[in-house]
Amino acid sequence: MSSRGIQYTSSPLLASRTPVWRSKFVVAMIALAFVVLAGRAAYIQVLSNDFFQKQGQVRFARTLELPANRGRILDRNGQILATSVLAPSIWAIPEDIERDPKQLQRLARLLEMPLSDLNRKLEDEDKTFVWLKRQVDEGVAKQIAALEIKGVYQRKEYKRQYPEGEVAAHLVGFTNVEDHGQEGVELAFNQTLAGKPGSRRVIKDRLGSVIEAVGAQVPPVEGRDVQLSIDSKIQFFAYQRLKQAVREHQAKAGSVVVLDAQTGEMLALANYPSYTPGKRQGFKDALRNRALTDSFEPGSTVKPFVAALALEKGVVSPSSTIQLSSSGRMNVGNATISDTHAHAMLTLNEVVQKSSNIGMVKLALQMPARDLWEMYSQVGFGQRPQLPFPGAVSGRLRPWKTWKPIEHATMSYGYGLSLSLVQLAHAYTVFAHDGEIIPVTLQKAQGPVSGVRLLQARHARAVRHMLQLATGPGGTAPKAQTMGYSVGGKTGTARKQEGRGYADKKYRSFFVGLAPVAKPRIIVAVMIDEPDAGKYYGGDVAAPVFSETVQQTLHLLGVQPDIEVTPQIVAQAGEGLAW
């Protein structure tokens, strides 16, 4: 087959001559376009440089926070109560996620969540950021990184660990996921512990990857450690003994406070029920630090202060006899005050020993209401404790001018005022420190401590002797006795308020005391709320907790035994119930 050549010159269109102006016009247009582009470039690069730089920074420049490592919380011996560990957080860009079912299943397993929950987080592909899980263990984070799932990233963060768990939960508190203190020491000393985060300025691409660092890096300032006065061993034993007592007596709750009688340092503060700081779900009611946030009528535990005031005012001496009532009843106005056991006459020592309400009322009514109010105020009743703890209550102590005669009477055996267990323990430092009340501190004391003198030393020692009698034969709390150590203390059994009256068969049982008696080293206060296993007197319920806590604490502190004694276990210890 022959081919026929194409004669391009035979086309009239190609054969016609193009006007010169047309080619020049095309070249001019191209040149003009370059001029416009150059002008635009100049406008962007020079004239409006600030605007476009700002827009670029908004879209791609980011300031990354460099988290500061939170300081540790230590006990008095350097034992760790709270510390921070590396815990990366996992996040994702949903639109970039590779939808490999097997890989997503592995990811869900590592994140400890159902696959359906993971898919729900990733279902909105318009999102450019979503948290998958905050603060996972470092080992888990490494396994997730090994999956190499596109669109899944990690951010360096820290989380708190609490080696003592539920034992010190109410004391130490906890932080939130942002590492800010929420309760306890974590909140009280948050500024010291938190430090100051650093920062660095970077340029990121659309996938969130850092492609360039710009500007100077500001390094983080690490948080400082906080060392407490708490002894973790004493804390552990006090908590375990309290827990045992609450369960044994089927009580609603309980608290125990241990103070160093010479320095005012808090050696232990425990509550039960408790919680694990890292797993707080379902424990809302257990979060309350009852020793500081709950106030109650203290019952007979305030009687030693009335006795001390009577000694200071010269109303009686320790051996003075007080006429009581052979019927065990006394009328004040239209109200009747009674003793559990009737006594016709007792000395002041015996009034405290046997916890006579009538004896205390007769003493109180011989003194102006103002004097009693001043004594209670001076030992801290009605005033918020000078501790950094959040939520600490002041209790209630109404002005003496508003007291009615019956209130003047009931104030002498612990009704009509309210206070917390920490306030009660603090008040007893006036007896332990030979008449001086000293401040309570949560941090390790530096050097000797001075207090405010409220009583003559001989009167404080006289009250200590009365407290010792209360724990001996014929007293209300023989179960408070401790092997090898002399102890003194006071029981309290108070009916719980409900509305404007008092509940039937609902009590709080108390015991607060000190040891050794001659030169007290510790003060221990115990409260058991609503014991419901047949016993509710403070001498039966709270005193045994005191006894075992004292023995273990003094042993741990290296205090030498001052007596050889076998505890007297009494089947039924009667107590002057503070009605």
Secondary structure as UniProt FT lines:
FT   HELIX           8..10
FT   HELIX           12..15
FT   HELIX           20..42
FT   HELIX           43..47
FT   HELIX           49..60
FT   STRAND          61..66
FT   STRAND          73..74
FT   TURN            76..77
FT   STRAND          80..86
FT   STRAND          89..92
FT   HELIX           94..96
FT   HELIX           101..110
FT   TURN            111..112
FT   HELIX           115..122
FT   TURN            125..126
FT   STRAND          130..133
FT   HELIX           138..147
FT   TURN            150..151
FT   STRAND          152..155
FT   STRAND          158..161
FT   TURN            163..164
FT   HELIX           165..168
FT   HELIX           169..172
FT   STRAND          174..175
FT   TURN            177..178
FT   STRAND          181..183
FT   HELIX           184..188
FT   HELIX           190..194
FT   STRAND          198..204
FT   TURN            206..207
FT   STRAND          210..218
FT   STRAND          226..228
FT   HELIX           232..248
FT   TURN            249..250
FT   STRAND          253..260
FT   TURN            261..263
FT   STRAND          265..272
FT   TURN            277..278
FT   TURN            281..282
FT   HELIX           285..287
FT   HELIX           290..293
FT   HELIX           299..302
FT   HELIX           303..312
FT   TURN            313..314
FT   TURN            318..319
FT   STRAND          321..325
FT   TURN            326..327
FT   STRAND          329..332
FT   TURN            333..334
FT   STRAND          335..338
FT   STRAND          343..347
FT   HELIX           348..353
FT   TURN            354..355
FT   HELIX           357..365
FT   HELIX           369..378
FT   TURN            379..382
FT   TURN            390..391
FT   HELIX           400..402
FT   HELIX           405..410
FT   HELIX           411..413
FT   STRAND          418..419
FT   HELIX           421..427
FT   HELIX           429..432
FT   TURN            433..435
FT   STRAND          436..437
FT   STRAND          452..453
FT   HELIX           457..470
FT   TURN            473..474
FT   HELIX           478..480
FT   TURN            483..484
FT   STRAND          488..498
FT   TURN            499..500
FT   STRAND          501..515
FT   STRAND          522..529
FT   HELIX           538..541
FT   HELIX           543..556
FT   TURN            557..558
//
